Amino acid sequence: MPPWDINQKTAFIKSTARNLNFEYCGISKAEFLTEDAERLKKWLKKQYHGKMTYMANHFDKRVDPTALVDDAKSVISLLYNYYPEELLPEEDNFKISRYAYGEDYHFVIKDKLKEFLANIQENMPEAQGRVFVDSAPVLERQWAARSGLGWIGKNTMLINREGGSFLFIAEIIINIALTYDHPIGDFCGTCTRCIDACPTGALKPYEMDASKCISYLTIELKENIPPEFNGKLNNWIFGCDICQEVCPWNRFAKSHHEPLFKPAEKLKDLNKKDWINLSERTFKDLFKKSAIKRTKYNGLKRNINFNIK
């Protein structure tokens, strides 16, 4: 059998993505992100990263995939749906971001990516690469946009015309040249619903002050939540989906088909009183495989108490 040409390699990768239940796959040339590097410098200079000091680390790797993978030629961007079939009860309740309903996506998707890369290497022995899912200094939204999987909206989320924004982004960076996709342009138009709906004023068009974002305040911030946010968390205790909930493009979001992302029955049964009385033992039992364990027990209790001040 003769070696595959560039189109056959690309077709194999896209069919493998479908077989592993990634809803969308796009490919872009691995190269230095000149414009995004300047944008990131300005964002960091404004201190919009708050206490997330790691955002200022490994700058070269964030903007240059060849600093992550030797002789990198292609960035394969993948989207995996997490939009739930049903929402957790919100009446007399606190709220957690939809992405945290089930098992931690880092592990679920990382396993798929490892299988994906193994399939590539089995059919292209010369392939060398690394897999990433929100776990390394990779500008994932920028790569997905360059790969034609959507555009970065005014809420700074990647928005896909067919599936909305409730989509995890993952990448495989490899040393194989492939057929590249192209950006699709911006379809936010004059809409400002996300900006208008943000209760903390974290959003400007196409720019977020992460230090004001409810997701940052309830997950990334390890200190006490600043008092100026009293009454503004709107019952969110882990993450926030407001800017996605109001986005018109999410009317196209369809329910995911990943059993591991379904919420446990015990989680569906919790109400506000249960959250307030949550014990550390129950926290460890209920969230042992969940992204929510990132906050640790004391962090989650801090978020709950801040919402009931």
NORQUI-V608401 format. One record per backbone hydrogen bond with DSSP energy under -0.5 kcal/mol. CO is the residue of the C=O (numbers start at 1). NH is the residue of the N-H. Records with the same first field share a line. If there is no record, write none. Layout:
CO: NH ; NH
This chain:
5: 9
6: 10 ; 179
7: 11
8: 12
9: 13
10: 14
11: 15
12: 16
13: 17
14: 18
15: 19
16: 20
17: 22
18: 21
21: 23
24: 79
26: 77
27: 181
28: 75
29: 31
32: 34
33: 37
34: 38
35: 39
36: 40
37: 41
38: 42
39: 43
40: 44
41: 45
42: 46
43: 48
44: 47
47: 50
48: 210 ; 211
49: 52
51: 53
52: 55
53: 56
54: 57
58: 62
59: 63
60: 64
62: 139
63: 33
64: 67
65: 68 ; 69
69: 72
73: 30
74: 76 ; 174
75: 28 ; 77
76: 172
77: 26
78: 170
79: 23 ; 24
80: 168
83: 256
90: 93
92: 272
95: 237 ; 238
97: 100
98: 101
101: 264
104: 107 ; 108
105: 109
106: 110
107: 111
108: 112
109: 113
110: 114
111: 115
112: 116
113: 117
114: 118
115: 119
116: 120
117: 121
118: 122
119: 123
120: 124
124: 127
128: 175
130: 173
132: 171
136: 138
138: 140
139: 143
140: 144
141: 145
142: 146
143: 147
144: 149
145: 148
151: 153 ; 159
153: 156
154: 206 ; 207
157: 153
159: 151
160: 164
164: 160
165: 167
166: 82 ; 83
168: 80
170: 78
171: 132
172: 76 ; 174
173: 130
174: 73 ; 74
188: 191
192: 196
193: 197
194: 198
198: 201
202: 209
204: 207
207: 204
208: 210
209: 212
210: 213
213: 217
214: 218
215: 219 ; 220
216: 221
226: 229
227: 230
229: 232
233: 236
235: 95
238: 97
241: 244 ; 245
242: 246
244: 247
247: 250
248: 251
249: 252
250: 253
257: 259
258: 261
259: 262
260: 103
264: 267 ; 268
265: 269
266: 270
267: 270
271: 275
272: 276
273: 277
275: 278
279: 283
280: 284
281: 285
282: 286
283: 287
285: 288
287: 290
289: 104
290: 293
291: 294
292: 295
293: 296
295: 299
296: 300
297: 301
298: 302
299: 303
300: 304
301: 305
302: 306
303: 307
304: 308
305: 308
306: 309
